Amino acid sequence: MIERQTIETDILIIGGGTAGCMAAVEVKEKFPQYKVTILEKAHIDRSGCLAGGMNAINAYLNKGETPESFVRYVRSDSCGLIREDLVKSMSELFEYCVKKVEKWGLPILSDENGDYVPRGRWNIKINGESLKPILAKAARSAGAKVYNWITVTNLLTEGERVTGAVGFSLRNGKLYVVNAKAVLIATGGAAGLYRPNNAGDASHKTWYSPYNTGAGYAMGIRAGAEMTSYEMRYVALRTKDAIAPTGTIALGAGAPQVNAKGERFMVSRYADIGGDGAPTPYRAHGPIQEIKAGRGPVYLDTRGISAEKVTDLKKAYLDMYPSQVLYWLANDIDPGAEPVEVQTTEPYIVGGHCQSGYWVDVDRRTTLKGLYAAGDVAGGAPFKFVSGCWAEGVLAARAMGSDIERMEEKVLVSEERIAAEERRAFGPFENHAKMKHGIKSSELESRLQKIMEQYAGGASTYYEMNEEMLAIARKKLADLPQEVSGLVAEDLHQLMKAHEVIDRIDVAQVLVEHMAYRKETRWPTYHTRTDYPERDDVNWLKFVNSVRDPQSGKIVLMTRPYEQLVPGDRYKP
Amino acid sequence: MPVWIDPDKCNGCHSSRQPPCLRMCPGDLIVKDHSVNKAYLKYPEDCWDCLPCIKVCPEEAIEFHLSYQFGSREATLAPHIHKDRDFITWDAVDVRGKKETFTIRTKVMKIALDEQVEDSEQGLDFSI
């Protein structure tokens, strides 16, 4: 018998991360009458993407920039297709959010005039080693009630309305049922769909948080929410082995990319689209083509930078990715004397860098009544990074607050529905008790990652794919949902791991359909279609969206029009 | 093994049910063996190298090692939080034994040795 804990709240926030914490504060400030509950998968002080820290705010309007100039930049960086309304609305709140977090204690580097020190056109430097606990404290102090270690397994829905969520506690094993007037999904993106770069005890040495496993996407997919642009995967250019961000070096030390022959290939081959400043997909695509052509390895050329700059680089990494510094120490590497080798990561689905996620309106309402999305899980607005996630949290908070003012009674779902979710959530426990040869989550994970790696544009095929490969991926993935019924879990930690795989299977199936549907190559490497190698603005300047029918489970694809709000050449920053 | 808790230094944060390292691991990878009163990394293959566990250990009992496939295990990197919690100093020793330190501004939040889990009967003990 599973013990049950029922929580009544006005606003439920699933995921106490970058967007979730900021949303909680905004609700409590603007609508103090409402009860805010956060369900957090780990401990809110150090969960998710920001656990290790952050050394820069990478989306900020430095002096002379405007929301319009930001939209133009993000549009060209995303190869001419974004939701301009979403990108503009978040940029209008960058300053509001950053000033707030500075007030909460985040050290931000300022010059003698009190202006933030830029690290690039859209970036400012911070000492963000403790950014996550700073945000967590603000959310708690504002009056949000935080439940740590709750793995949320599904949304509760009644008709078209989302009425709450169900999850289990990793600590006491109880089933948590939360009834709410509005639900914000802010769980982050999805890592672990593809094989990671490293094996053994470094298999989680990924760039994106390995604990962000697409739960928020999967819950929405299962509930029938409309999703957008999954095919715009994110493949990150990162330092070799340590998988640390390269912006710290490229922007911090002005280091260009060079191939094994010392050629500045971005300049020689991609001059027409900006050379080293080419759109982000090309800065991953360029080096991949060098390696494919036998001109690898590829480096960021840091040779000749001053000792002072090297120290700055190390300090910046210590605020965010300390293992990069340990890597240099262990391999006797002085980045001022030898170039830093780079590589690309496995593909991630992440709406904060690219634009895969929930299809939302400008106030971050999803297509399901009562459900809002912010941060990496929300689609259509790339280049969010930390500050854009904050901004979306604020926008969603304001929408939730004003929407529920007009709401009369809370809608409650039937006991039958909750009991069904209880059975689904704890299924792997039961299996463990009765099955001799149950499937471990790690085994199912390997099977998923093998399919995605080999047939759905993994690193081993240089991220390339065609119709036939995707058809095989589709066929092989179709076997996995029934495999889930054989998953076993011995304890609560394993039960969490089981759900992480279940969720990723749902996300992977939608991803493959999106990649098969868009018959062009708009974002090379993110989505390289060898059978449709060119960009095709005549037929594909539009969004690919999908809905999985909650009854039949069929994934239906559709397109939504692109709307240009900011005039100008879409391919020029 | 990326993160290693030295059993000679770990005191289990006394009677804490959930020591800070265990609570701050975003992957729920650290557990406390109450029979010997020590914490350990139960799932090293799932470690992200993010280091909150190291930063919050009051005994500085947790060591950071590079996964061996990446290079020598001899190099070390250890953070020390200043008493005022406004700075963090990293001691870095390279593979040849050369030492360097880096002091960086920060804003470290206070952390208790134990914390009550919602809706749980388990005891809570802050005593040292």
Interface residues (C-beta under 8 A of the other chain):
Chain A: Q5 A42 H43 D45 R46 S47 G48 A51 G52 G105 L106 P107 N127 E129 S130 P133 I134 A136 K137 Y147 N148 W149 S169 L170 R171 N172 K174 N198 A199 G200 D201 A202 S203 H204 K205 T206 S209 P210 Y211 D241 A242 T311 K314 K315 L318 D319 P322 S323 V325 L326 Y327 W328 L329 A330 N331 D332 H493 M496
Chain B: M1 P2 R23 M24 C25 P26 G27 D28 Y43 P44 E45 D46 C47 W48 D49 C50 L51 P52 K55 F64 L66 S67 Y68 Q69 F70 G71 S72 R73 E74 A75 T76 L77 P79 I88 W90 A92 V93 D94 V95 R96 F102 I104 R105 T106 K107 V108 M109 I111 V117 E118 D119 S120 Q122
